Amino acid sequence: MGTQVNFILKVLILSMGISVLIRYGGSSLPVTPTSVNVLIAILAPSFILAIALLWRAWNYPQKD
């Protein structure tokens, strides 16, 4: 039970850190608001998660 709480806390802290970076550091990045940049910003997290999950599935096969 304790490991689940630790995992949730780690995810919340990491999420909060990323949010703060985006909030206060995002405006200093020179990114032009184009359609391509919007698509990259929206689709990149899904692709990164899919790649991570596929990599994990290939490296840790299920046992029958």
PyMOL Python script that loads the backbone (N, CA, C, O; Angstrom):
from pymol import cmd

cmd.read_pdbstr("""\
ATOM      1  N   MET A   1       0.824  -1.192   0.000  1.00  0.00           N
ATOM      2  CA  MET A   1       0.000   0.000   0.000  1.00  0.00           C
ATOM      3  C   MET A   1       0.868   1.255   0.000  1.00  0.00           C
ATOM      4  O   MET A   1       0.545   2.242  -0.661  1.00  0.00           O
ATOM      5  N   GLY A   2       1.949   1.211   0.731  1.00  0.00           N
ATOM      6  CA  GLY A   2       2.829   2.364   0.815  1.00  0.00           C
ATOM      7  C   GLY A   2       3.493   2.692  -0.500  1.00  0.00           C
ATOM      8  O   GLY A   2       3.728   3.863  -0.800  1.00  0.00           O
ATOM      9  N   THR A   3       3.802   1.666  -1.300  1.00  0.00           N
ATOM     10  CA  THR A   3       4.453   1.927  -2.578  1.00  0.00           C
ATOM     11  C   THR A   3       3.499   2.613  -3.546  1.00  0.00           C
ATOM     12  O   THR A   3       3.930   3.420  -4.370  1.00  0.00           O
ATOM     13  N   GLN A   4       2.209   2.304  -3.456  1.00  0.00           N
ATOM     14  CA  GLN A   4       1.228   2.963  -4.315  1.00  0.00           C
ATOM     15  C   GLN A   4       1.107   4.439  -3.958  1.00  0.00           C
ATOM     16  O   GLN A   4       1.000   5.289  -4.842  1.00  0.00           O
ATOM     17  N   VAL A   5       1.124   4.739  -2.683  1.00  0.00           N
ATOM     18  CA  VAL A   5       1.039   6.123  -2.243  1.00  0.00           C
ATOM     19  C   VAL A   5       2.290   6.874  -2.690  1.00  0.00           C
ATOM     20  O   VAL A   5       2.200   8.011  -3.155  1.00  0.00           O
ATOM     21  N   ASN A   6       3.456   6.244  -2.552  1.00  0.00           N
ATOM     22  CA  ASN A   6       4.695   6.878  -3.000  1.00  0.00           C
ATOM     23  C   ASN A   6       4.657   7.158  -4.492  1.00  0.00           C
ATOM     24  O   ASN A   6       5.076   8.228  -4.933  1.00  0.00           O
ATOM     25  N   PHE A   7       4.161   6.214  -5.270  1.00  0.00           N
ATOM     26  CA  PHE A   7       4.079   6.397  -6.713  1.00  0.00           C
ATOM     27  C   PHE A   7       3.151   7.554  -7.064  1.00  0.00           C
ATOM     28  O   PHE A   7       3.480   8.382  -7.913  1.00  0.00           O
ATOM     29  N   ILE A   8       1.999   7.612  -6.416  1.00  0.00           N
ATOM     30  CA  ILE A   8       1.044   8.689  -6.687  1.00  0.00           C
ATOM     31  C   ILE A   8       1.643  10.038  -6.309  1.00  0.00           C
ATOM     32  O   ILE A   8       1.482  11.016  -7.040  1.00  0.00           O
ATOM     33  N   LEU A   9       2.331  10.097  -5.176  1.00  0.00           N
ATOM     34  CA  LEU A   9       2.975  11.350  -4.774  1.00  0.00           C
ATOM     35  C   LEU A   9       4.053  11.776  -5.764  1.00  0.00           C
ATOM     36  O   LEU A   9       4.165  12.958  -6.090  1.00  0.00           O
ATOM     37  N   LYS A  10       4.844  10.823  -6.243  1.00  0.00           N
ATOM     38  CA  LYS A  10       5.880  11.149  -7.224  1.00  0.00           C
ATOM     39  C   LYS A  10       5.262  11.701  -8.507  1.00  0.00           C
ATOM     40  O   LYS A  10       5.758  12.678  -9.068  1.00  0.00           O
ATOM     41  N   VAL A  11       4.191  11.080  -8.965  1.00  0.00           N
ATOM     42  CA  VAL A  11       3.525  11.548 -10.183  1.00  0.00           C
ATOM     43  C   VAL A  11       2.943  12.946  -9.974  1.00  0.00           C
ATOM     44  O   VAL A  11       3.054  13.800 -10.854  1.00  0.00           O
ATOM     45  N   LEU A  12       2.331  13.184  -8.827  1.00  0.00           N
ATOM     46  CA  LEU A  12       1.767  14.502  -8.551  1.00  0.00           C
ATOM     47  C   LEU A  12       2.844  15.577  -8.469  1.00  0.00           C
ATOM     48  O   LEU A  12       2.664  16.678  -8.991  1.00  0.00           O
ATOM     49  N   ILE A  13       3.954  15.267  -7.821  1.00  0.00           N
ATOM     50  CA  ILE A  13       5.044  16.241  -7.712  1.00  0.00           C
ATOM     51  C   ILE A  13       5.653  16.523  -9.073  1.00  0.00           C
ATOM     52  O   ILE A  13       5.931  17.677  -9.397  1.00  0.00           O
ATOM     53  N   LEU A  14       5.867  15.486  -9.877  1.00  0.00           N
ATOM     54  CA  LEU A  14       6.410  15.679 -11.225  1.00  0.00           C
ATOM     55  C   LEU A  14       5.442  16.491 -12.083  1.00  0.00           C
ATOM     56  O   LEU A  14       5.865  17.373 -12.831  1.00  0.00           O
ATOM     57  N   SER A  15       4.163  16.200 -11.980  1.00  0.00           N
ATOM     58  CA  SER A  15       3.160  16.946 -12.735  1.00  0.00           C
ATOM     59  C   SER A  15       3.119  18.411 -12.316  1.00  0.00           C
ATOM     60  O   SER A  15       3.004  19.302 -13.157  1.00  0.00           O
ATOM     61  N   MET A  16       3.213  18.652 -11.029  1.00  0.00           N
ATOM     62  CA  MET A  16       3.215  20.021 -10.538  1.00  0.00           C
ATOM     63  C   MET A  16       4.462  20.765 -11.021  1.00  0.00           C
ATOM     64  O   MET A  16       4.379  21.937 -11.388  1.00  0.00           O
ATOM     65  N   GLY A  17       5.605  20.098 -11.022  1.00  0.00           N
ATOM     66  CA  GLY A  17       6.833  20.726 -11.500  1.00  0.00           C
ATOM     67  C   GLY A  17       6.752  21.086 -12.972  1.00  0.00           C
ATOM     68  O   GLY A  17       7.172  22.169 -13.379  1.00  0.00           O
ATOM     69  N   ILE A  18       6.211  20.174 -13.768  1.00  0.00           N
ATOM     70  CA  ILE A  18       6.054  20.454 -15.198  1.00  0.00           C
ATOM     71  C   ILE A  18       5.081  21.612 -15.410  1.00  0.00           C
ATOM     72  O   ILE A  18       5.308  22.469 -16.264  1.00  0.00           O
ATOM     73  N   SER A  19       4.010  21.636 -14.642  1.00  0.00           N
ATOM     74  CA  SER A  19       3.032  22.724 -14.761  1.00  0.00           C
ATOM     75  C   SER A  19       3.650  24.074 -14.435  1.00  0.00           C
ATOM     76  O   SER A  19       3.386  25.064 -15.118  1.00  0.00           O
ATOM     77  N   VAL A  20       4.478  24.114 -13.386  1.00  0.00           N
ATOM     78  CA  VAL A  20       5.137  25.365 -13.016  1.00  0.00           C
ATOM     79  C   VAL A  20       6.109  25.798 -14.117  1.00  0.00           C
ATOM     80  O   VAL A  20       6.182  26.980 -14.453  1.00  0.00           O
ATOM     81  N   LEU A  21       6.852  24.843 -14.675  1.00  0.00           N
ATOM     82  CA  LEU A  21       7.767  25.179 -15.777  1.00  0.00           C
ATOM     83  C   LEU A  21       7.019  25.731 -16.978  1.00  0.00           C
ATOM     84  O   LEU A  21       7.458  26.701 -17.595  1.00  0.00           O
ATOM     85  N   ILE A  22       5.903  25.124 -17.309  1.00  0.00           N
ATOM     86  CA  ILE A  22       5.112  25.603 -18.444  1.00  0.00           C
ATOM     87  C   ILE A  22       4.533  26.985 -18.141  1.00  0.00           C
ATOM     88  O   ILE A  22       4.540  27.870 -18.996  1.00  0.00           O
ATOM     89  N   ARG A  23       4.035  27.159 -16.925  1.00  0.00           N
ATOM     90  CA  ARG A  23       3.383  28.423 -16.558  1.00  0.00           C
ATOM     91  C   ARG A  23       4.346  29.601 -16.566  1.00  0.00           C
ATOM     92  O   ARG A  23       4.046  30.657 -17.123  1.00  0.00           O
ATOM     93  N   TYR A  24       5.512  29.409 -15.940  1.00  0.00           N
ATOM     94  CA  TYR A  24       6.417  30.540 -15.780  1.00  0.00           C
ATOM     95  C   TYR A  24       7.563  30.562 -16.798  1.00  0.00           C
ATOM     96  O   TYR A  24       8.155  31.617 -17.023  1.00  0.00           O
ATOM     97  N   GLY A  25       7.881  29.444 -17.403  1.00  0.00           N
ATOM     98  CA  GLY A  25       8.968  29.425 -18.372  1.00  0.00           C
ATOM     99  C   GLY A  25       8.515  29.321 -19.808  1.00  0.00           C
ATOM    100  O   GLY A  25       9.292  29.572 -20.729  1.00  0.00           O
ATOM    101  N   GLY A  26       7.259  28.952 -20.008  1.00  0.00           N
ATOM    102  CA  GLY A  26       6.754  28.756 -21.361  1.00  0.00           C
ATOM    103  C   GLY A  26       6.670  30.021 -22.188  1.00  0.00           C
ATOM    104  O   GLY A  26       6.857  29.985 -23.404  1.00  0.00           O
ATOM    105  N   SER A  27       6.394  31.123 -21.549  1.00  0.00           N
ATOM    106  CA  SER A  27       6.251  32.372 -22.305  1.00  0.00           C
ATOM    107  C   SER A  27       7.589  32.896 -22.821  1.00  0.00           C
ATOM    108  O   SER A  27       7.614  33.732 -23.724  1.00  0.00           O
ATOM    109  N   SER A  28       8.692  32.423 -22.266  1.00  0.00           N
ATOM    110  CA  SER A  28      10.007  32.882 -22.725  1.00  0.00           C
ATOM    111  C   SER A  28      10.526  32.075 -23.919  1.00  0.00           C
ATOM    112  O   SER A  28      11.554  32.423 -24.499  1.00  0.00           O
ATOM    113  N   LEU A  29       9.826  31.006 -24.287  1.00  0.00           N
ATOM    114  CA  LEU A  29      10.243  30.213 -25.445  1.00  0.00           C
ATOM    115  C   LEU A  29       9.738  30.862 -26.733  1.00  0.00           C
ATOM    116  O   LEU A  29       8.570  31.243 -26.818  1.00  0.00           O
ATOM    117  N   PRO A  30      10.607  30.989 -27.733  1.00  0.00           N
ATOM    118  CA  PRO A  30      10.195  31.614 -28.998  1.00  0.00           C
ATOM    119  C   PRO A  30       9.500  30.619 -29.936  1.00  0.00           C
ATOM    120  O   PRO A  30      10.091  30.178 -30.922  1.00  0.00           O
ATOM    121  N   VAL A  31       8.264  30.270 -29.634  1.00  0.00           N
ATOM    122  CA  VAL A  31       7.505  29.324 -30.445  1.00  0.00           C
ATOM    123  C   VAL A  31       6.397  30.082 -31.157  1.00  0.00           C
ATOM    124  O   VAL A  31       5.587  30.759 -30.524  1.00  0.00           O
ATOM    125  N   THR A  32       6.370  29.961 -32.484  1.00  0.00           N
ATOM    126  CA  THR A  32       5.328  30.633 -33.255  1.00  0.00           C
ATOM    127  C   THR A  32       4.047  29.805 -33.224  1.00  0.00           C
ATOM    128  O   THR A  32       4.114  28.578 -33.305  1.00  0.00           O
ATOM    129  N   PRO A  33       2.890  30.438 -33.110  1.00  0.00           N
ATOM    130  CA  PRO A  33       1.621  29.694 -33.036  1.00  0.00           C
ATOM    131  C   PRO A  33       1.138  29.238 -34.414  1.00  0.00           C
ATOM    132  O   PRO A  33       0.252  29.860 -34.999  1.00  0.00           O
ATOM    133  N   THR A  34       1.715  28.162 -34.926  1.00  0.00           N
ATOM    134  CA  THR A  34       1.284  27.618 -36.210  1.00  0.00           C
ATOM    135  C   THR A  34       0.532  26.311 -35.992  1.00  0.00           C
ATOM    136  O   THR A  34       0.562  25.739 -34.902  1.00  0.00           O
ATOM    137  N   SER A  35      -0.135  25.851 -37.027  1.00  0.00           N
ATOM    138  CA  SER A  35      -0.894  24.602 -36.935  1.00  0.00           C
ATOM    139  C   SER A  35       0.012  23.411 -36.660  1.00  0.00           C
ATOM    140  O   SER A  35      -0.362  22.506 -35.913  1.00  0.00           O
ATOM    141  N   VAL A  36       1.183  23.403 -37.250  1.00  0.00           N
ATOM    142  CA  VAL A  36       2.112  22.297 -37.054  1.00  0.00           C
ATOM    143  C   VAL A  36       2.577  22.242 -35.598  1.00  0.00           C
ATOM    144  O   VAL A  36       2.636  21.162 -35.010  1.00  0.00           O
ATOM    145  N   ASN A  37       2.903  23.377 -35.019  1.00  0.00           N
ATOM    146  CA  ASN A  37       3.337  23.414 -33.629  1.00  0.00           C
ATOM    147  C   ASN A  37       2.226  22.972 -32.672  1.00  0.00           C
ATOM    148  O   ASN A  37       2.489  22.314 -31.666  1.00  0.00           O
ATOM    149  N   VAL A  38       0.998  23.336 -32.992  1.00  0.00           N
ATOM    150  CA  VAL A  38      -0.135  22.916 -32.168  1.00  0.00           C
ATOM    151  C   VAL A  38      -0.303  21.403 -32.243  1.00  0.00           C
ATOM    152  O   VAL A  38      -0.507  20.755 -31.216  1.00  0.00           O
ATOM    153  N   LEU A  39      -0.222  20.836 -33.430  1.00  0.00           N
ATOM    154  CA  LEU A  39      -0.343  19.391 -33.578  1.00  0.00           C
ATOM    155  C   LEU A  39       0.772  18.654 -32.835  1.00  0.00           C
ATOM    156  O   LEU A  39       0.529  17.631 -32.194  1.00  0.00           O
ATOM    157  N   ILE A  40       1.981  19.176 -32.926  1.00  0.00           N
ATOM    158  CA  ILE A  40       3.101  18.560 -32.209  1.00  0.00           C
ATOM    159  C   ILE A  40       2.851  18.611 -30.708  1.00  0.00           C
ATOM    160  O   ILE A  40       3.064  17.616 -30.015  1.00  0.00           O
ATOM    161  N   ALA A  41       2.408  19.741 -30.201  1.00  0.00           N
ATOM    162  CA  ALA A  41       2.171  19.883 -28.762  1.00  0.00           C
ATOM    163  C   ALA A  41       1.052  18.967 -28.275  1.00  0.00           C
ATOM    164  O   ALA A  41       1.104  18.472 -27.149  1.00  0.00           O
ATOM    165  N   ILE A  42       0.047  18.740 -29.107  1.00  0.00           N
ATOM    166  CA  ILE A  42      -1.079  17.905 -28.700  1.00  0.00           C
ATOM    167  C   ILE A  42      -0.765  16.422 -28.843  1.00  0.00           C
ATOM    168  O   ILE A  42      -1.138  15.630 -27.978  1.00  0.00           O
ATOM    169  N   LEU A  43      -0.087  16.033 -29.917  1.00  0.00           N
ATOM    170  CA  LEU A  43       0.134  14.620 -30.193  1.00  0.00           C
ATOM    171  C   LEU A  43       1.406  14.043 -29.577  1.00  0.00           C
ATOM    172  O   LEU A  43       1.506  12.829 -29.395  1.00  0.00           O
ATOM    173  N   ALA A  44       2.370  14.887 -29.255  1.00  0.00           N
ATOM    174  CA  ALA A  44       3.647  14.388 -28.734  1.00  0.00           C
ATOM    175  C   ALA A  44       3.492  13.563 -27.448  1.00  0.00           C
ATOM    176  O   ALA A  44       4.095  12.494 -27.359  1.00  0.00           O
ATOM    177  N   PRO A  45       2.720  14.003 -26.452  1.00  0.00           N
ATOM    178  CA  PRO A  45       2.605  13.168 -25.246  1.00  0.00           C
ATOM    179  C   PRO A  45       2.029  11.778 -25.518  1.00  0.00           C
ATOM    180  O   PRO A  45       2.469  10.797 -24.918  1.00  0.00           O
ATOM    181  N   SER A  46       1.050  11.690 -26.417  1.00  0.00           N
ATOM    182  CA  SER A  46       0.467  10.384 -26.748  1.00  0.00           C
ATOM    183  C   SER A  46       1.485   9.485 -27.432  1.00  0.00           C
ATOM    184  O   SER A  46       1.576   8.296 -27.124  1.00  0.00           O
ATOM    185  N   PHE A  47       2.249  10.047 -28.357  1.00  0.00           N
ATOM    186  CA  PHE A  47       3.269   9.249 -29.042  1.00  0.00           C
ATOM    187  C   PHE A  47       4.375   8.818 -28.091  1.00  0.00           C
ATOM    188  O   PHE A  47       4.850   7.685 -28.165  1.00  0.00           O
ATOM    189  N   ILE A  48       4.781   9.699 -27.211  1.00  0.00           N
ATOM    190  CA  ILE A  48       5.835   9.347 -26.248  1.00  0.00           C
ATOM    191  C   ILE A  48       5.351   8.236 -25.321  1.00  0.00           C
ATOM    192  O   ILE A  48       6.100   7.301 -25.039  1.00  0.00           O
ATOM    193  N   LEU A  49       4.123   8.326 -24.848  1.00  0.00           N
ATOM    194  CA  LEU A  49       3.572   7.285 -23.984  1.00  0.00           C
ATOM    195  C   LEU A  49       3.428   5.968 -24.731  1.00  0.00           C
ATOM    196  O   LEU A  49       3.724   4.910 -24.174  1.00  0.00           O
ATOM    197  N   ALA A  50       2.981   6.012 -25.976  1.00  0.00           N
ATOM    198  CA  ALA A  50       2.850   4.791 -26.770  1.00  0.00           C
ATOM    199  C   ALA A  50       4.208   4.128 -26.981  1.00  0.00           C
ATOM    200  O   ALA A  50       4.322   2.907 -26.876  1.00  0.00           O
ATOM    201  N   ILE A  51       5.222   4.906 -27.272  1.00  0.00           N
ATOM    202  CA  ILE A  51       6.567   4.359 -27.459  1.00  0.00           C
ATOM    203  C   ILE A  51       7.076   3.749 -26.157  1.00  0.00           C
ATOM    204  O   ILE A  51       7.670   2.671 -26.171  1.00  0.00           O
ATOM    205  N   ALA A  52       6.852   4.422 -25.039  1.00  0.00           N
ATOM    206  CA  ALA A  52       7.301   3.898 -23.749  1.00  0.00           C
ATOM    207  C   ALA A  52       6.595   2.591 -23.402  1.00  0.00           C
ATOM    208  O   ALA A  52       7.227   1.658 -22.909  1.00  0.00           O
ATOM    209  N   LEU A  53       5.292   2.518 -23.656  1.00  0.00           N
ATOM    210  CA  LEU A  53       4.559   1.296 -23.353  1.00  0.00           C
ATOM    211  C   LEU A  53       4.954   0.155 -24.279  1.00  0.00           C
ATOM    212  O   LEU A  53       5.049  -0.990 -23.836  1.00  0.00           O
ATOM    213  N   LEU A  54       5.187   0.445 -25.557  1.00  0.00           N
ATOM    214  CA  LEU A  54       5.653  -0.598 -26.480  1.00  0.00           C
ATOM    215  C   LEU A  54       7.031  -1.103 -26.095  1.00  0.00           C
ATOM    216  O   LEU A  54       7.297  -2.304 -26.144  1.00  0.00           O
ATOM    217  N   TRP A  55       7.911  -0.180 -25.711  1.00  0.00           N
ATOM    218  CA  TRP A  55       9.252  -0.571 -25.283  1.00  0.00           C
ATOM    219  C   TRP A  55       9.184  -1.462 -24.049  1.00  0.00           C
ATOM    220  O   TRP A  55       9.914  -2.448 -23.942  1.00  0.00           O
ATOM    221  N   ARG A  56       8.308  -1.110 -23.125  1.00  0.00           N
ATOM    222  CA  ARG A  56       8.158  -1.912 -21.919  1.00  0.00           C
ATOM    223  C   ARG A  56       7.591  -3.286 -22.244  1.00  0.00           C
ATOM    224  O   ARG A  56       8.022  -4.283 -21.666  1.00  0.00           O
ATOM    225  N   ALA A  57       6.635  -3.350 -23.157  1.00  0.00           N
ATOM    226  CA  ALA A  57       6.034  -4.641 -23.527  1.00  0.00           C
ATOM    227  C   ALA A  57       7.057  -5.543 -24.216  1.00  0.00           C
ATOM    228  O   ALA A  57       7.045  -6.755 -24.004  1.00  0.00           O
ATOM    229  N   TRP A  58       7.935  -4.975 -25.032  1.00  0.00           N
ATOM    230  CA  TRP A  58       8.936  -5.774 -25.712  1.00  0.00           C
ATOM    231  C   TRP A  58      10.037  -6.240 -24.777  1.00  0.00           C
ATOM    232  O   TRP A  58      10.590  -7.322 -24.974  1.00  0.00           O
ATOM    233  N   ASN A  59      10.366  -5.455 -23.771  1.00  0.00           N
ATOM    234  CA  ASN A  59      11.456  -5.818 -22.857  1.00  0.00           C
ATOM    235  C   ASN A  59      10.995  -6.709 -21.711  1.00  0.00           C
ATOM    236  O   ASN A  59      11.812  -7.418 -21.124  1.00  0.00           O
ATOM    237  N   TYR A  60       9.726  -6.689 -21.382  1.00  0.00           N
ATOM    238  CA  TYR A  60       9.207  -7.495 -20.290  1.00  0.00           C
ATOM    239  C   TYR A  60       8.024  -8.321 -20.800  1.00  0.00           C
ATOM    240  O   TYR A  60       6.870  -7.959 -20.573  1.00  0.00           O
ATOM    241  N   PRO A  61       8.312  -9.438 -21.493  1.00  0.00           N
ATOM    242  CA  PRO A  61       7.215 -10.243 -22.042  1.00  0.00           C
ATOM    243  C   PRO A  61       6.387 -10.892 -20.910  1.00  0.00           C
ATOM    244  O   PRO A  61       6.884 -11.136 -19.811  1.00  0.00           O
ATOM    245  N   GLN A  62       5.140 -11.152 -21.218  1.00  0.00           N
ATOM    246  CA  GLN A  62       4.247 -11.767 -20.232  1.00  0.00           C
ATOM    247  C   GLN A  62       4.614 -13.232 -20.057  1.00  0.00           C
ATOM    248  O   GLN A  62       5.046 -13.897 -20.999  1.00  0.00           O
ATOM    249  N   LYS A  63       4.437 -13.720 -18.842  1.00  0.00           N
ATOM    250  CA  LYS A  63       4.682 -15.133 -18.549  1.00  0.00           C
ATOM    251  C   LYS A  63       3.354 -15.862 -18.588  1.00  0.00           C
ATOM    252  O   LYS A  63       2.349 -15.372 -18.074  1.00  0.00           O
ATOM    253  N   ASP A  64       3.356 -17.032 -19.199  1.00  0.00           N
ATOM    254  CA  ASP A  64       2.123 -17.819 -19.296  1.00  0.00           C
ATOM    255  C   ASP A  64       1.882 -18.661 -18.076  1.00  0.00           C
ATOM    256  O   ASP A  64       0.884 -19.379 -18.009  1.00  0.00           O
TER     257      ASP A  64
END
""", "prot")
cmd.dss("prot")
cmd.show_as("cartoon", "prot")
cmd.util.cbc("prot")
cmd.orient("prot")
